[in-house]
Structures are given as C-alpha cells and as structure tokens.
C-alpha cells in the first residue's frame, strides 16, 4: 500500500484550513539516471583504452596491467544465471483458471560497486527508512492528523491551536492510521509506520524535536498529542513543523507522554526547558516515581517436521498460521525487553519454566498442555538480550486433538500459547498469553506460496516499585499485564520516491491526492477514454484469499461471504476475466457463444452508427488505437451481434465503451455473453427502453438522494440551474466507462457485477461527496465543464480511485423504493421529470 501524506502550510499569525494544502516535493532533488551534465556523461561513458605518447609500447603494457587489476577486483562479485523456464516451472502457481509466477524468486545479479556513487544515494536513504532498528515502544491505534508550519516551535499556545484546528478538520475520520514508534533515548528517532502495511513512512530524530505537548484533558483534544520538529541544518534555514496525532483510546495519551519524557532523559539540560509541567501532566525528572511500565516483545513462529530430521517454519498470512495434521511441531518464542529502560533499569529473563498450548481462547490453566522445552539464549543485536525458548508439540497428544483435525474450508480455529517466565527483580512469575487463529490442512498439503511471517506481540507490565527498609534493595510487583495485540512487522522495501511519503492525510478534498499541476497539465481538453494502466501484480495474501474463494465457489450457488469483501476491495487484474464471468453466471455459456458465432454473420441496420462509435472508443488504449485492428474489429462484431440479438433496443450509443472494458479481460465470445447478462439480468437495457422512461426514473432517484444526503450541493445545483441528467446521463448509460481512467472503471465493474444497479447511485454520490467543495464555488458552465474535464483527471491517481470505491461502498440507499413510488405518482399525474 502506498501512503500519500502532504504537509500543511499554516502561518503562525493566521489559521489556514488543511484542505488548502500544497505538496512539498520541492524539498527533494531527484537526479535523472541518464544525466545531462558533462560529469554525468563522463560517468556513463564506457571505458576507453587511450595510449599516451603516440602508442608507446611500455604505456600500453601499463594500461593492460591496470585493466587486469580491475578485473581481479570484480571476482568477488557473485553472478548466477538460471534458466528462466526452469524458474517459472518451479514457482508457477494456479488460482482459479489463472497462473501466477513468483517474481521474487528470480535471481538478481549483484550490482557492481560504483566508487563514484555518492554516500547519500537515494537507495541508501530508502533502505534506512525501511529498516529502522532501535529500542523503542510502539503504539498502535493512532491517527496521524497532519502537520502545520509554525514560527514559534516552543509556544504551547500555538501548538494547542494547531492541534485544535487539525483535530476539528478530521471529523470524517480521513486521517492516516499509523503505528508510532517512540525510541528509548535521544539518539533514536520517532518513526511512523502505516497501520495496514507496516511500512515506515516518516522518521523524526529526537534531537530535532523541540517541544512535546498533549491536548487539554477537558477539551476536544484530550486524545491528541503533538510535537514540533526542526527541518534544516542551520538556524537561518530551519523550518519548524508541528505534527499532530490522535489516539483511538484517550487514556493511551498518558503512556505516549511518558515514553516521550523518557526519550528526553538523555537530552542536554539546555533542551529540557521546553518540557513544561503541562506537557507530561506533572512529569518531573527529579521526582521519585514508584510506578513503572516495562514493555516486552514476544515473537512466535511455529515449525513442522520436514521429514529430513529437521523443522521448517509453517506459512502464516495476516489471518492465521497454516498447519498440517499428524505432523510433529515446535512452538518457538523469543522474548526481549523493548521499552526505554526505566531510569536505566533492564529486566533480564532468567529462565522459562513452561510453554503451554491449548485449542480455543480464554482457556483455563488446567486445560493447557505443557510442552517439552528446549532453551537457547543469546543476543540478537547489539545492546539487546533475547531469550529464546522452543517447545516440542506431539500431534498424538489427546489434549491437542482439535489442533490436529482438518479445518473446514470456510472456517478456522483458535489456539492459545502461554509462556511462564522468571524475570530478575520481579519476585512473582510472569505469564505472557498469545491467542491466534490457525487452519489445519491435510498432512500431504503443499502450499503453493510461502510467506514467513512471525507473530509479534507486545506486553506492558504495569509494575509497582518496592524499596526495602534500608534502601539497599529494589524489586517490582506486577500490578497488571496488558497486551497490544498482534503487530504486523513485515517490513516491505519502499519503492516510492520520498516526495510521495510526505503528503497530508487530510482527504476532505481529493486535491490532496492529485496535485493541481497534474490535473491541469493538458488544459481544458477532456481526458481520452481508455486512459491509464492497471498492473497485474498481486500480493501473496490476495492470491491466497482469492484461491480459497474460487475453489469453494460453485456457479449458481450462494456466494461465499469472503467474496463480497474481496470484490469491494477490488478484484486482482489477472483474475478479473474469470471472476466477472462467474459473478454474471455465464462462465459456462456454450449455447450463447455458439449463438454469437451465428449472429456475427448477419447484417444490422445500426452498422454505420457502430462504426462511428468504435473509432472514438478507448483511443488512449493501444488495443483499440488502430483502425481496422484486432481491437476495433472485435468491438465492431460484438456491437453488431448484440444489435441483431436485441431487436427491441438494437445498438445503444455509448455501449461500445462497456464492450471495450470486457474485451480487455476475455475473448470476444465470452465478452458477448457477459454483455448479454449485463443488459438483461442486471437491467441495463431497461434504461434504453420506452423512450428512456426508466432512465428518467433513475435520474429522479439520484436527485432525491442528493437532496437527502448532500442538501447544500442540491441547493447550489438548483440555484445554478444544474439538473441531474446533465452530468449523470453518460455515467449511467456507460457504467462510468466513457470518461474515467481504467483503474476506476474496472473497480466500478467489479462492484456492479457483484450487487447490480445500486452501484450506479453509490458511485455517483461518492464522486459528488469528493468534489463537493469545488462544485460549490462554480457557476453553471463551470460545473458542467468540471464534470466533463477535471473530475475524470483527478481520478487518475490510484489512491483517489480506491478511496472513491471505499466511500461508494459505504453509501446507504434505504429510500430508493420510496423515491421510485414518488416518481410513479408524478408520472400518473402527467408530471414528468426530465
């Protein structure tokens, strides 16, 4: 998932709304690989053998010796050539009727070391951001509200003002969900991770943080906190930003504040003046604190016997571990303290005296089975001590029989793992309990993809400090243990440029996702239909979910529950052809395909209209560009065949855009079958019948929905004389395929094939909600131009398209039937809506 975050520009003297945002990509300089300067050209030129002194033999020998020396230095590089066919055969997997190849398995030759490459090369910077290793405390359930420029970075009044403004503007919950990593000391960085993908999206060095503050406890910002950070290396060039966050649980702000205070412990005294009492609710470095919070991180993986005398890790996706029945297993745990050391306090795990396993959740201690243990301790990184424990799991154990029985395809079961520890300076044993879901497969099951994903969970030990009477001994009593739940720590390499990582999460307008320069780059000319490329890349998790759905889904039977969720998120491009046919119940329509072959031999009175239409259908797509080419020929045959097949409606102008969308995913015979289903079973042909009477009813319904859900925009349209049919006619008659980019078009078709005509209203309302702010500022002609030119261009960004569909799927249409009845009453009274 790519996160777009745009900094807000907010003057100290005057508040500026977050929707008036600008990109800050000019903060970064990107170097063209080809280069333009002479120095760059010199670096790219191949080595030339140049002999001085008019070809002196001794100079020639010296040059040859230099070349041989350079070759010997390259011998350390590893180069390996593997047959592509062999790799594809080994890594090809099948989902439904489609084949997928694991591109990650391709062997990449090592890059030749370039001594001229700058030390601050962009690739190194990305890797640094992607793999942040530090002692830290990670807080989940945090919303990043955005940032604002501030001239007084140590003014608590200004920070509170910015906090209130950004918090008030997030009433639609459109911020970025993140996990916040707070380091143990001033040498670390505060790191933001995307909550969905756990990609590192930003980092802020503690030494550049000038001020921290939390929201007023009695105000609307009680769940918020903020810090100011300095951009720039000198006082003259410094730009100060105030970054604002909101916790899902207001009580968590106290723990966040405590961790920030500990991160400032090692900051020079000159900087601690910025920490006022209000920042940390009375925090005082010199005050004696009797309560402590220690944070431990437990990493768990499950291994199975591989038949070769060893154990191999089982696959795990985001939902569950995947186990095989009747196979010996190991539960491997790693425990380490990850919190900032409380005043320099490190709690060491002395020993483990039990690893227990049980099926189910919330199980009793008596129901858990003690495993045979193997212990191995050792540091895994500098300044960290990790305690590793492994418990052996016998599949024949009657107490664990539930975890040895194959799980139904649509179901999963839960498993509880507990580890009992003796921790130095804590007198009572400590138990960490992990609950996770698993699926049990047959013993000989072979998983066609393999994802090593460990389960990571943090535990908060809320402890009380107990000091002996003579003051010589200190120990801790654990008052309670809280857990963060599972953390997704699967770090993905960032393939984004840095500018795309620094954009505002404020999405009250899609301006923030599509820069204005890009929207207006080609002036007032409408965007050509068929614009946009749709990648066929698909993650292993998506393939696993779709493989499960397609294997269990039988045509004409009830659709799996998971199908609805996955389809609304968007069908993978490589699977769309198959899934679209299954959704429309025509993946086995041999009779209709035979009829199509007969229909294309007949003549139609609509041929001239069809020929005119296909020349302007998807001109931006290579498949349909060439006159008389394969794409246009297929488009012509299907359009003519349908005109012959449906004599009542004939050819519907604009239908070629829908046909073109289908042709990009399946052969023309199958595309014709899906088209017939869309027209008849989904009710599209009704929009063209009876002099468009049904279409007018749909316009009336949309008009009433706008009045009900967007009253301010409805009044503006009425005042400016804008009627619904002026912008919605093309949307409805072509299923949004005529103007919008392909990424959005295909996603709309996904949902339309899933749920039918209601999708038209949901997408229309979602688009109006997104561009409401802009439309309210326009007059009649500008509104129509906006719908025709600017709105489709703004949806070229995939992030915007995904957001449109997410918003559309959340729109409710409870009053459609009521509005239909109203229209019929008006029609009966000879009042027609046009």
N, C-alpha and C positions, 0 to 999 in steps of 0.2 A: 504494500500500500504505500503511495507517495503522499507526504503531508505538505500542504501549502500554508505557510504562515507569513503574513505581511505586517511589518512594523507599522504602527500608527504614528502619525506625526501630530503631536499635540503641543501647542505653545503653552508656556507657563502662565502667560497673562490671560489667555482666553481658551476655553474648552472647545475642542473640535470633535465632532461625532466620529465614531470609529468607522462608519461606512465611508467617510472621506479619506480613504487610505491610499497610500502610494507604495509601490514596490521599492525595495532598497537594493536592487541588483547592482546599482552603480557602485556599491561598496566593494565589489569584487571585480577583478580583472581576469578575463579569460583569454588565453593565448591560442591563436589559430594553429592547428597542428602543421599546416603547410608552411606557415610563416611568411612574412613579407619583407623583413629586413635582410640586409646582407649577411649579418651574423647568423640568422636562422638558416638562410640558404646555404651558408657555408657548412653548417652542421649537418644538413640533409644531403649534401653532395656526396656521391660515392668516392672512396679513396682513390687518388690518382698517383701513379708512380712517376715521380719527377726527378730526373738525374741532373745534378748540377755539373758545372764545368764541362759543358758540351759532351756529355756522355762518358765521363771518366770512369774506367772500369772499377777502380777502388771505391768510388762513391756508389756505383751500382751494387757492389758486394755489401756495403754498409746498409743500403736500403733494404736489400733482401733479408739481411740478418734481422733488421728491425721488424719486418713483416712476419718472419718465422717466430720471433719472440712474442709478437702479438697473438699469433695462432695458439701458441702453447698456453697463453693465459686463458684462452677460451675453452681449454679442455675440461675445466671444472664444471662447465655448464652441462646440464643434462638435457639431451634431446631424445625423444622417443617417438617413433612412427608406428601407428597402429592402423590396421585396415579398417576403413570406415564401415564396410559391410559387416565385418565381424563384430564391431562395437554395437551397431544398430541391432543385430540379431540378439545380442545378449541383453540389451537394455530396452527393447521394444515391448510395450505393454498395451493391452487392449481394454478399452472401456466402451461398452455397447458394441457398435459396429466400427468404431474408430480406433486407430493405432496411434500410440504416443511414444516418443523416443526421449530418453532422459539425456538432455544436453549436458547436464552436469557431469556425466560420465566420460565426456570427450576429454582426451589428454591434451593439455595445452603445453606447448614448448615453453621452456623457461626463457624469460626475457634477458637479452644481452644487457649487461650492466653498462650504463652510459655514464662515464665520469663527468660529462658536461651537464647532466641533469641537475637542476637547482635542488638544493636541500629542502626547500619549501614547496616542492612539486605538489600539485593538487591531489594526485593519487594518495600521497602520504598523508595529506590532511584529511581525506575521506576515511582512510583506514584508522586514523587516530580517533575520529568521531565515532566510527562503527564499533570499535573495540575498546571501550573505556574500562580500565581495570583500576579499582580503587576500593579502599574500605569505605563503606557508605551505608546509609539507611535509605531504603526505597519505600516511597509512599504511593499506593495505588488510589484509585477513585478521586483523582484530581483533575479539574478542568482548567486549561490554560485560557485565560480571558483576553490575552493580547498584551501589547506594550505601548508605551507612550513616551515621547521625548519630554524631558524635564530639565529645567535650568537650575533648580535648587535640589540636588540629589539627596541632601541631608535634612530637608524640610519635611517633617512628619505631616504637616498640614497639606502640603502639595501631594504627597503620596496618598493620603487618605482621600483627597479629592479625586485623583486619577482612579483610585480603587472603586470609588462610588460610581464614577462615570462608566467604567468598563463593565462593572457588575450589572448596572442598570440596563446596559445595551445587550446583555446576554439572556434576555427573558425568553428567547426562543430556543435556548439550550443548543446554540450552534457553535460553541467553543470547541477546542481540541481536547479530547480525552487523553491525558498523559499519565505517566508514572514519573515521579520526581525523585531523583537520587541526590541525597544530601551527604557530602563527604564527612569523614571523621576529623579532618583538620584543615587548616587554612592552605595546605599545599594541594588540596584537591579541587574539584570542580563540581558545581551543581549541574546535573545532566538531566535533560528531558528526554523521555522515551515515549514514542507513540503507544497508546494503551492497546491498540489492536495488533500491531505487528512487532512491538518492542524494538523498533528501530530508533537509534539515537538521532534526535532531530536538532538538538542545540545543547551547548555547554557554556557555562559561565564560571570563570575562575573565581574562587572565593576571595583571593587577594584583590580583585577588582570590584567586589561587592562593597558598596559604601554604606548602605543602610538597609535594615530589615524592619518591617512593621506588620502587625496583624490588624485586621479590621476591628472596629469598636464592637465590644461584646453585646451591647444593647441595640446595635443598629442592623441595617440590612446586609452589612458586610461581615457579619460575625463569623462566617465560614471562609473568609478570604484572608490572604496574606500577600505580601509584595516585597520586592527588593529592588534597589537601584543598582545599576551596573554601568561601568565606565567603558565606552568604546574609544579607542585611541591611545597612543603611547605617550603623548605629552599633554601638559595642561592646556596648551593652546588648541590642540586638535581634538581634545576629548569631547565626546558626545555622550550624554547621560540618558539612559533608558530606564523606565520604571516598568517592571514585568509583574503582572497581576495574575493570581491563581485563586481558585475556589475549590474547597474540599467538599465532597459529597456528604461527609459526616462532619458537622461543625465542631464536634469535640476533638477531632483529629488535629485541628489547628494548633492546639497546645503542644502536642507531640512534635509537630513540624517546627514550631518555635523553639522547643528545647533542643532539637537537633541542630538548628542554625546557631543557637547560642554556643553549643559545644564546638561547632566548626570555627567559631571566632576565638576559642580559648587561646590558641597559639598566635593570634594576631598581635602585633606590637601594641603596647599600651596607647600609643598615639592614635590608633584607629578605633579603640574601644569606646571613645567618646560618642560615637554615633549610635551606640546601643543605649537607648533610654529605657527607663523602667516600663514604659507603656509598650515597648516592643515585645517584651517577653513576660509581661504580667508579673513584674516584680523580680525578674531574674537579677541576681547579684553575684558576680564571680567570687566574692569573698564570703558569701553567706554559706553556712553549713547546711547541706541538703541531706535528708535522711531517707529519701525515696530514690530509687534507681530504676532505670529501664535498660535491660540488656537485650540485645537482638541477636538471635541465632538464625542461621540459614541452613536448611536441610535439603540436600539434593538426593533424589531417589531414582534409581533405574532398576529394571527387572531384567534378568538374564535367563536364558534357557539353554539346556544341554544341547550341544551341536552335533552329537554323535561321534566326535573326534577326540573325546576326552576333555573338552573344554566347554565354556559357556559363552554365548553371544547375546548381545543386547536385543530385546524384543522391540518391534516397532511401536511408536506412540504418535498419535496425532493430537490435535488440540482437545479432542473429546475423551480419549481413553487409551489405555495400554491394550495391545493385541497379543493375546496369549494362545498357546496351543495346549490341547488337552493331553493328559498322560505323559507329560514331559517334565523332568526334574528342573527346578528353577532356583534362582538365587535372588534375594532382595538386597540390593547394595545401597548403602546410605553413607553420605558424607555430611558431617556436622562441623560448622565453624561459626565463630562469633564474627558478625559483620558490622555491629554498631560501633559508633565512635566510642573509644574507651572512656568510660565514665571516670573523669579525673585521672586518667592513666590506668584504670582498672581493666585487667584482662582476666576473664574467667576461662580456665582451661578444663576441657573434658578429660577427666582422669580415666574413666573406664565406662564401658557399656555392659550392663548385666542382663540385657534382654531385648530381643527383637521379636515382636509378636504380630501375627497376621490373623485376620478373620474376614469372612464374607459379610457384606452389609455395611450399614452406617449406624452410628450411635450405639455401638455394641458394648456389652458388659465385659469387664475384665475376665470373668470366668469363661466367657465364650471365645477368648482369643487363644491361639495356639503358639507356643514358644518354639522358635526355630533354632536349629543348631548354628552356632555363631563362629565366624572367622573374623579376626580383627586385624586391621593394618593401619597404623597411624603414620603420619608424615606430612611435612609442609608441602602445600601445592603451589604456593607462591611466596615471594619474599614477605616477611613480617606477618605471615598468617600460619596458624597451626590448624590443620584439618584432621578430624578424627574420622576414620573410615571403618565401617562395620559391614559385614556381609552375613546374611542368614540363609541357610540352605532349606529349601522347600520341597518336601516329599509329596508328589501328586497323589500317592495312595493313602495319605492321611485322611481318615473319615471326617475329621472336623473341617477339612477344607474341600469336601466333595463338591460343594456348589461352585467352587472356582475351577473345577476340573470337568464340568459338563458344558457341552457346546451351547452357546448363547443363541437364541432365535435371531434371525437376520435383522429384524427391526428393533431389537432390544439391546440392553446392556445391563450389567450388574455392577454393584459397588463392592469395594474392598477397603478394609481399614488396616493400616500398618501403624504400629506403635513402637517407639524406641525408648528404653529406660536408661538414663544416664546418671552418673555420679560426676558432679561438677565441683571443682575446687572452690572453697569458700561458700558453697551452698550446702547446708547440712542435710537437707532432705533430698531424696532422689527427684529427678526431673523427668517427666514423660512428655515427649512430643508425639502427637497423633496426626496422621495424614489419612484423609479419606479421598479416594479416587475411583473413577469408573473404569471397568475393564470389559472386554469382549473375548469370549473363549471360542476358538476355531478348532476344526478337526486337527488331529495330530499331524497329518501329512499336508496341511495347508501351506501353500507357498505364496508369500506376499509379493506382488508384482512391483511394488515400490517400497523403499526402505527409508524411514526417517528416524534418525536418532534424536530423540527429544526427551531430555530428562525432566522429571517433575521437580520444581524448585518451590519451596515454601518457607516463609519467614515466620519466626515465633518471637513474640515480645514477652519477656519476663519482667513483669512489674514486681519489683522487689523492695524490701524494707531493709535499710542498713542498721545492723545491730552492733553496738560497740561495747566491749567488755568493761567491767567496772574500773579497771586500772588503765583503760585506754590503749592497751597493747595489742588487742586482737579485734579484728573486724570480720563479721560474716554477714550473710544476707539471707533473708527469709522471703521466699517467693509467695507473693500475695495472690497473683493470678497469672495465667498464661493466655495470651491472645495470639491469633494467627491471621496472617494477611490473606490466606487462600493461595491458590497456585499462582506463581508468577511465570509468565512466558518469557524466558530468557534466550530464545532462539535469535541470535544476532544475524541479521542479513546484511550483506555488503550494500552500501549505499551507491546506487547507480545514478544518483541525481546530482546535478550541479548544485553548488552551495546556495545559489540565489533562490532556488525553489524551496529551500528549507527555512527561509526567513520571511514568511508571509503571515498576515494576520488571520486568526481563526474566526474573526467576525464575519459571518456569512449572511447578514441581513440583506445583502445585495450580492449578486454574482459578479459584480465589479471586482471583488477581491480575488476571484479565481481566474478571471480572464482580463489581462491588462488592457487598458483602453487603446493603447497603441496597436495591439493585435487586432482589436475589433474594427478599428477604423483604417487598418493598413491598406485595404483595397477600396477606400472611398465609399461611395453610396451604391456601388454595384452589389446586387444580391449574390449570395454565395451559391455556387453551382450545385445542383443536386448530385449526390454520389460522392461528396467531399468527405475525406477522412479515411484513415487506415485503421483497421481493427486487428490487433495482434492475436495470434492463435496460441500464445503462451498460456500455460495453465499450471498452477501450483499443485504439488502432490496432494495437499489436503483437499483441494477442489476435486481432483480426479478421484480420490478415494470416496468422497461423498457421492459423486455422480455415478461411480461404478456400482455402489451399493443400491442407488435408486434404480438404475437401468436394469440391473439384474433381477430386481424384485417386481418391476413394473410390468404388468401384463395389459395389453391393449383392451379397452372396453371394461376394464375392472377399475375399482376405486383407486384413485391416485394416492401414492404414498404421501404421508404428511411432510416428509422432508422435501419432496418435490416442490411444494408450494413455496417454501422458504428459499430454496436454492434458485428457483426460477425468478423470484422477485429480486434476488441479488444479481441476476444476470447469468444466462447460460454461457458456458465457455464457447468461444467462437468455433473451435474444432468440433464441437458436439451439436451445434445449432441445427444443422440439417436433419439429423436423426431425431432430436428432441421435438422440433417443430412438427415433424410428421406424426410422431406419437401423440403429441398434445392434440392434434387435429383428427386423430383416429384414422389416418389414411396411409400408414406405413406399409400396408399390405393391400393396396387397391389395384390389383391387377386388372380388374374389369374396367375401371376408369382409365387406366393407362392404355389399354387396348382401344378404348373408345377415342382417346386423344389422337392416336395414330390414324384413325379414320377421319376425325374432324379436320385435321390439317390439310386433307386433300380436297376439302370443299371450299367454295367461294363465299365471300361475305360482302355485303354492301358497305361495310364500315372500313374497308381496306385503306381508303385514302386518308381517313381520319387517323387510323392506326399508324400509317407511315409517317404522318406529320408529327405524331406524338413521340414515336420512338427515337426520332432524331434529336429530341430535347430531353431525353430521359437519361439521367446519370451521366452527363457529358464529362464529369470530372473523373469518372472511373475508367481505367484502361480497357476493361472488358466490353464496354459499350461505346467507346470513342469512335471506332472505325465504322464508317458507313458500309453496310453490306458484310460486316464482320460477323463472327460467330455469335457474339452477344446480341447484336441487333437482330440477327436472323432468328435466334431463339425467342427473343422478345416479340417479334412480329408473329411467329407461329402460335405462341400461346395466346396472345391477344386475339388473333383471328379465330382460333379454335373456341375460345370462350364466347365470342360474339355469335358463333354458329350454335354453340351448345345452349345458350340462354337467349332464346329468341325474344322474350318479353323485354329484357333490359338491353341486350345487344352489347356493344362495346361502350364502356363508361370512360369518358375522357379523364385522364389522370390515373387510370388503373395501371398503366404501364410502370409507374414508379413502384407499386406494390409487387408487381410481377418481377421487376428487376431485383428487388430485395430477396425474393425467393430463389431466383436463378443463381445468385451468388453463393447459395448454400446447398443446391441439389440439382440433378439433371432436370431437363425441361419437362419430361413426362411426370415426374414426381412433383415439380413445381406447379403444374397444371392441376394435379389432384388436390394439393393444399389450397390453391386459389379457389377451386370449386367449394371446398369446405368452408373457407372464409366467407364466401359470398352467400351460401345457402344456410349452413349451420350456425354461423356467427352473426347472420343478419345484415351483412354489409349491402347486399343487393336491395334491401328494403329502403335504403337511403336514396336510391335512384328511381324507385317506383312511384306511381301515382303522382306524377309531376312534383316529385321531391317532397311530398306531404310529410313523410316520416322524418326527413332531414329537418324540416321546419320545426317539428316537434322536439327534436334533439337540440336545436338552437334555443327554443323556449326553455327547455330544462336547464341548459347551461346558463342562460341569462338569469334564471331564478336562483341557481346555485351561486352565481357571482353576487347577486343581491343579498343572499343569505350569509355567505362566508367572507365576502370582500365588499362590504357596503360602501366604503369610501371610494373604492375604484369604480363600483357600479354607478354611484352618483356622478363621478367625474366623466364616465362614458356618456351618461345621459346628458350632462351639460354640454359636452363637446359633440354630440350627435353621432357617437360611435355605436354601431349596432353589432350584435354578436356575430351575425353571418359574415360581416366584412372581414373578419380575421379567422373565424373558425371553419368556414366552408372548406377551404383547402385542407385544413388539419383533419377533418372528419372524413372527407371523401377519399383521401390518400393514406390515411392512417399515419399522418405526420411524415411520410416518406419523401415528399416532394421538395422540402426546404432544408430539413435539419441534417446534421452530419451523421454518417453511418453508425457511429458508435451508439448514439442516442436512438436512432431509428431501429436498430436491431434489438436494443433493450426494450423498447416500447412493444415491438412484435412479440418478444418473449412473454411479457405480461399479458398482452392482448390475447394470445393463443391460450393462456392459462385461464383467464377469467372473463373474456368477452368484452362487450361494448362499454361496460362501466369504465374500462381503461381510458377511453376517449375523454371522458369528463375529468378523471383524476389527473391525467397528464396536462390537460388544458388548464385546470385550476392551479396545478403546481407551477406551470410556466408563468401564469398571471401573478401568483404569490411572489415569485422570484424577481419579477421585473416591475412590481407594483410601484416602487419608489420612482423609477424613471418615467413610467407612464403617467403618473400624477402631475408631472411637470411639463407634459407635452400637449400641443393643440391637436385638432382633428387630423390634419395631413401628416403631422409628425408621428402620431400614434400609428397610423397605417403604415408609414414608412418603417417605423421601429419593428413592427411585426414582420414586415417583408424582408428587411435588410439586417438589422442589428441583432435581433433576438437569436436567429439561427447561428450567427457568427459567435455569439457569446457561449453557445453550447458546444463549440469545437473542442473545448477543454474537457478531457475525460472526467476530471473531478466534478465539473459542473454537471455533466450528463448523469453521473452516478447520483449526485445529490438530487437532481430533478426527479429521478425514478424513486429514490428513497422517500422523498416528500410526497410524490404521487401515490405511492402505496399506502401512505398514512392518511390520505384524504377519505373522509366518510361521505357516503351518498345515501343517507337514510330517507330523503324526501323525493327521490326520483319518481316513484309511483304517484305520489301526491301531485307533482308538477305535471305528470302525464295526464292525470284526470283533469287538471285545470285547463290544459290545452284542448282536450276533447270537448270540454264545456264551452270554451271560447269558440271553437270550431263550429259547434252546434248552433251558436248564436250568430254565426256568419261574421265572426271577428277573427281575422286571420293574422297570424304573426309572420311577418316577412323580414 
